[in-house]
Amino acid sequence: MYKILLIEDERPMRLGLLHSLKADGYRVKAAANGAEGIKLAETEGFDIVITDLRLPDADGIGVLKAVKDIAQDTGVIVITAFADVKTAVEAMREGAYDYISKPFDPDELLLVISRFIKHKELENENIRLREEIRACKHFEHIVGNSPAMQSIFEKINVVANTDSAVMIYGESGTGKELVANAIHNLSPRKDKPFVKINCAAIPDALLESELFGHEKGAFTGAIQRRKGKFEAADDGTVFLDEIGDIPLPLQAKLLRVLENRTFERLGGNESLTVNVRTIYATSKNLKDEVKANRFREDLYYRLNVLPMTVPPLRERREDIPLLIDHFLEIYEKKVGKTGLAVSPAAMNMLLSYDYPGNVRELKHAIEMAVTFCKGNTLEPCCLPAEMRGEVLERNLQTAACEDIPVTEKVRAFERELIARVLEETGGKKKEAAKKLGISRGTLWRKLKEHGFPVSDSDLEE
């Protein structure tokens, strides 16, 4: 329900408009002068302010500016006498939504209000749609055929149709945010706002304001009223990423919001009510956090209603080829290349690596390889140095236990060593040959044997 502030010094008109606005279903408060109106605007939040431009104690333009300073998104409609139309135009330049000239029928004012509300809802819808375009819809970017991922897909479909809190566990980079996107986009709230906040990325002192908003003057730098994430997500979904990092003092306020659906903006006294669905994610073990007295036990049980765990990439290696194809398609379009393939040696490295950074690390590795690939084949030299180094060292450690011919082991290690040295020298083959202790001609021959891109000019380098 929209909340309106009416500032009008003429008592009959004030009472008449007050009655009309309330009869149309609006929550309305009235002020008889500018000072009283500005004070109300400072202490309470209003969606729309209707003010006369001629007030006994204040200039209407000054009232407009004061209202906009308090909350920039408040819609201001000015009432003006016919002779003051010039002033009304000036008011619109200062941010007023519209003006209406005296004398007028209350229905005219209701029509202007209705127009503003439609304008605001369209504006909010455009913002929501832009957010959705940036977000991953449904399962679009959640790639995997492994049993572990099939289980995740099943859980997403089940929990999406409920309104209960969902807790998503998983290491950093596993795709917890993508799971949250899918839950919202498959839920009955899919056409409502989906608001995200990373609790670990915001300083403790500012996190309360981010979540619940603040009033003008609540702290240094709070120059106007600001809505928080919960208020912005009313009727939709709030996603709190890294919930395990929320400070203890704020946990009590969050618990109250979840229990009662009410809160106050920072520095304010007015209780606001919201209807939101909450999804959480964390890379921490919250049970351990509770035992260490860093997380409230009552909040833990309130959040952990529908838990699910996204597996790390090393536990679903069968999904790596699918993910590689998916990321290749993305980055081919970005860099304008086509027909890219991964060499057997590079694929072996990608399949053997343990991915401490999970899917995010694989994604960045493919982006790097596509960017630096000179031909159409992604070679080991295009992959990150730490990826090649780990695979090479592990292969050296386990070679004696593997039941493969020694000549094949030597060939594989030789190829990986050449790729590593080329990376270290920035692709300079003369310098690489020197580091390897071989001639340029020998290196050129071995590059050809191992399928690296070479040309005759490399011998003349």
N, C-alpha and C positions, 0 to 999 in steps of 0.2 A: 504494500500500500504506500503510495507516494505521500510525502510529508511536505506541507506548504506553509510558508511564513507570509502573512499579509501585513504590509506596513501602510497604513492609511489613517490620516489625522481626522477626516470627516466621519463622525460617529455613525450617522445613518448609513452611509455607504459602507463603512467597515462592517457593521452588523449585518447588512444585507448580503454582502459578498461572503461573509463568514458562514451565513446560513446556506447560501447556494453551494459553496464548496463542500461543506460537510454533507449536504443532501446528496451530492454527487459521489460520496464515498471517500473523500480525501481526509487525511488527518491534518488539521489546520490549527495554527496559533496566530494570534493577531497582536500587533503593536500599534500604539497611537502616534508614535514619533520615531525619528531616525535613530536616536540614541538607544531607545528601548529595543528597536528592531535589530540593531547591530549587536547588542548584548545577547539577545536570544539566539542570533546566528552563531555567536561565539560559544555559547553553552550547549546548544543542541544542533543536531545535524538536520538540514533541510534539503530536499531535492529541488524545490522550486521556491523562489522568493518573488512576491508580487509587491512592488513598491510604487507609491506616487512620486513623481518627480518634484512636486512642490510640497515640502514639509516645513512645519513652523520652525524646527530647530536644526535642519540639515539640508544640504544640497543633495538632490536625488542622485546625481552622478557620484558624489562622495560615498553615499550609501552603497551604490552599485560596486564601486571599487573595493569598499570594505568587505562586502559579501564575497567577491571574487578572491580577495586576499585570504579569506578564511577557508574557502573551499572552491577551487577553480572549476569543478564540474557542476556546480549549482547553476540551474537555469534561472535567469532573471527576466521577468516580464515587467515593463514599466507602464504606469498609467500616466497619461499626460492630457492637458487641456489642448484644444485644437490649435491655439496660438503657439504652443510649445513643441510643435512637431520637429523643428530644427534641433531642439535639445534632445528629443527622442532619438533622432538619427545619430547624434553624438553618443548617446548612451549605447546604441548598438555597436558603434565603433569600439566602445570600451568593453564590449563582451556581453551586452544584453541579448537575449534570444529574440525578443519581439517587443512591440509596444502596442497599446490600445488607447484610443482617444476618447475622452469624455465628451458628451454622455454616451454610455454604451449599455447594452443589455447584458446581464450576467452570462447569458448563453454564448455571447461573443467571446468572453473571457475563457469560458470552459472549452471553447473550440481551440483557442490559442494554446491552452494547457494541454489539451489532447494532442495537438500537433507536436508540441515539445516532447511529450512522452514517447510518441511514435519515433521522433527523430533520435531520442536518446536510446531507445530500444534497438533501433537500426544500427546506431553507432556501436553499441555493446555487442550486437550480433556480428558486425564486421570484425571487431576485435577478436571475438571468439573464433570466427572462421579463420582468421589469419593464424591464430594459435593452433587450430586444428591442422592447418596446412603444414605448419612447422612440425607438428607432432606426427608420430607414426600411427596410422589408423589400423585398427584391428590387428591382424597378425602380419601385416605387410613386411616388417623388417625383423620379425622373430623367425629365424631360419633354423630348421633342425628336424631330422626324421628319427633321431635316436629315441629309445624308450623313455629316457629321462625327460626329453622335451615333449614327447607325446603326452606324458603325465602332466606337464605344465599346461599344455593347451587344454586338456580336459578340466583342470582346476580353474583356469581362467573362465571357461564357459559356465561352470557351475557358480562361481562366486560373483560373476558379472550380474546375474539376475537377482542377487540379494542386495540389501542395503547395509549390510554389516561391514565393520572395519576389516580391512585386509592388511596383513603384515607380510611383506616380501623380504626374505632373507637371501643373502648371496654376497660373494666377494665383489670387490670393485671391478667394474667392467663386464659383468656377466649379463647385463641387459635388464636390470630391475625396473628402470624407467619405462622401457618398452612394454614390459608386462603390465605396469600401471596404466599406460596408454590404452592397451588392449582391453583391460577391465572396464575402463570408463567408456570407451567407444562401443562396447557391446552391452552396456547397461541401459536401463530405462532413462538415465540422466544424460545420455549421449548428446542431446541437443542443448544442454545447459553448460555453463562455464566449467572448464577443467583448469584449475589453478595449481601451479607447482611452486615449491620452495625447497631449496637445499639448505637444511638447517646447519650443515657444517661450513657453508660458504659465507655465512653472515655473522658478524661479531655479536657476541651475547647481548651487548648493550642495545643493539638495533633489532634483534630478532623479535622481541615482543611487539614492536611497532610494525614490523613486516607482517606478522600474523594477525594482529588485532587492530592495527591502525593507531592514529594518534590525533589529539586535538592541537590546534594552533597554540604554540607556546609550551607544549608539554616538555620540551627539552630544547637545548640550544640547537638552532637550525630548523626547528619545526615552525616554519613561517606560515603554514596553512594546514587546515584539517586534511587528513589523508585516510582513505579507507584501507583496511588490511586485507590479507588474502582470504580470510574466512568470510568477510563481508562481500568481497568481490565474487566469491564462489557460491553465493546463496542459491539454493535449489540445484547446485551442481556438485562437483567433486573437488576435494582438496587433496593433493599428493604431497606428503611431507617426506622428502628424501633424507637419509641419514638421521632418522629420528633419535638414534642413540646419542647424538651430540647435543641435544637440546639441554640447556642448563637446568639444574634442579629447581631453582625458584620459579622458572617458567612452566615446569612440569605440572605444578599444582593448578595454575590457571588453565592450562590445556585440559587437564582432567575435568575441571568444572564445565568447560565449554562442551566437552564430549558427553557429560552427564546431563546437563541442563539446557544445552544449546544457546546459552546466553553469555555475554561478555561485555566489557566496557573498553572503549578505546583508551589508549595510554593518555593519562591526564584528564580523562572525562568521567562523568558520573552517570550518564545515561546508559541503561542496560539495553543492549541490542540482541535480537533473537535471529538465529540463522538456521537454515535447514540444509546441511551439507552431508555428503557421504565422504568418509575419510579412507585414504590408502596410505600406507607407510612403507618405507624401505630402510634397511640398515645392513651394513657389512659387519656389524658387531654382534656378539653373542649377548643378547639382552639379559639372559639369566645370570651370566657372569657380572654384568653391569649392576644388576639388582643386588647380588651378593656383596659387591664392592661398594654398595651405598652410593652409586653414581646414577641410579635410575630407580624411580619410585616403583615399589612392588604393585601398588593398586593401579598405577597407570599401565604397567606392563600387562596385567590381566585384562585391562580395558582395551588395549590395542591388539593383543594377540588372539583375536577372535577367530579369524580365518587365516592361519599361517601357511605359507608355501615357500619353498627354497629353490632358487634358480641354480642349477649345478654349474660348477666351474668348467671351463672348456676342456681341461685335461681329463675330465671324467666323461666326456662325450666326444671323443676324437673322431668318431664316425661322421660327425657333423662338419668337420673342418673342410672337406672338399666342397660341400654345399655352400658354406660361408665364403670360401675363396671365390667361387663362381659368382656369388651374389655381390661381393665387393668389387670384383673385376668389372662387372656390368656397370656398377655405379661410377667407378673412376675412369672407365673408358669414355663415358659420356662427358665427364668433367674435363678431361685433358684432350678430348678429341681424337682418341685412338680407337682402332677397331681390330678384331681378330687376334686379341692378345691370348697367349697361352703360357702355362707354367712349365718350365723344363722339369724332367724327372728328378734331377738333383735338387732343384729348388723345392719341388713338391715334397721330396723326402724330408728336407729340413723343416718345412711348414708342418708336416705331419708328426715329426719327432719332437718338436719344441714343446716345453711345458706351459707356456703362456701364463706367467704370473699376473699379467694384466688382462687376461681372459679375452673375450671377443673384441673388446676395444683395442687391445694390442695387435691382434690379427688384422683388424681393419686398418690400423695405421701402417702396419707392415706392407699390406697390399697397396695402400695409397703411395707409400714411398717407392715400392718396386715399379709400379705403373709410371710414376713420375720420372724415375731415372732410367727406365728401360729404353735402350737405344733402338732395338728392333721390335719384333712382335713376340719375343719370348722372354719371359721373366727368369733371369738366371740368379744363382746364389749371390753373386756380387751385388745384386740390386736390393737384397734383403738387409735388415738392420744387423750391425756387427755383433750385437749381443746374441742374436738368434743363431747366427752361423757359429759363433764361438762356443755356445753351450752345446750345440749338436755335435760339433767336432770333438770337444773334450769328452762328451759322454760316449761317442763312438770309439774313441781311443781307449777309454777305460774298459769297455765291454767287448772289444774286438776279439780278445783271446777266447771268450766264451761263445762266440757266434760260430755256427756251423756253416761257414761260407768259405770259398777258396781265398787263400791269402792274396792272390793277385787281384781279386775283386776288391778286397779291403784296401790294398795299397792304392788302387786306382781311385776309389771313392775318397780316400783321405787326401790324395794328391789334388784332386779336383777342388775339394773344400778348402785346402790350404792355399791354392792359387787364388780362389775367390776371395779369401780373407785378406791376402796380401794386396790384391788389386783394390780392395776397399780402402785399406790403410794408405795406399799411395794415390788415391783419387783417380784410379784408372790409368795411371802413367806406367806404361809397360816396361820402359827402360829401367825405371826405378824399381819396379816389381821384380824384374829379372835379377837385378843387383841384390835385392833383399833375399831372394830365393837361392842365390849362388849359382845361377845358370846363365847361359848366354841368351841374347835376345832371340836368336834363331830357335833355340830349344824351347823357349817360352812360347814363341809363335806356333811351333809345331804342337805343343801340348794344349794350347788354347784351342786349336782346331780339333784335336783328338777328343777334347772334353766338351765340344759343342759351344764354346764361347764365340760371340761375334768378333771376327777379325777381318783385316784387309791386308793386302800386300804392303800398304804404306806403313803398317805397324813395324815391319822389318827396318824401315828407314827412320824410325822415330828418333 
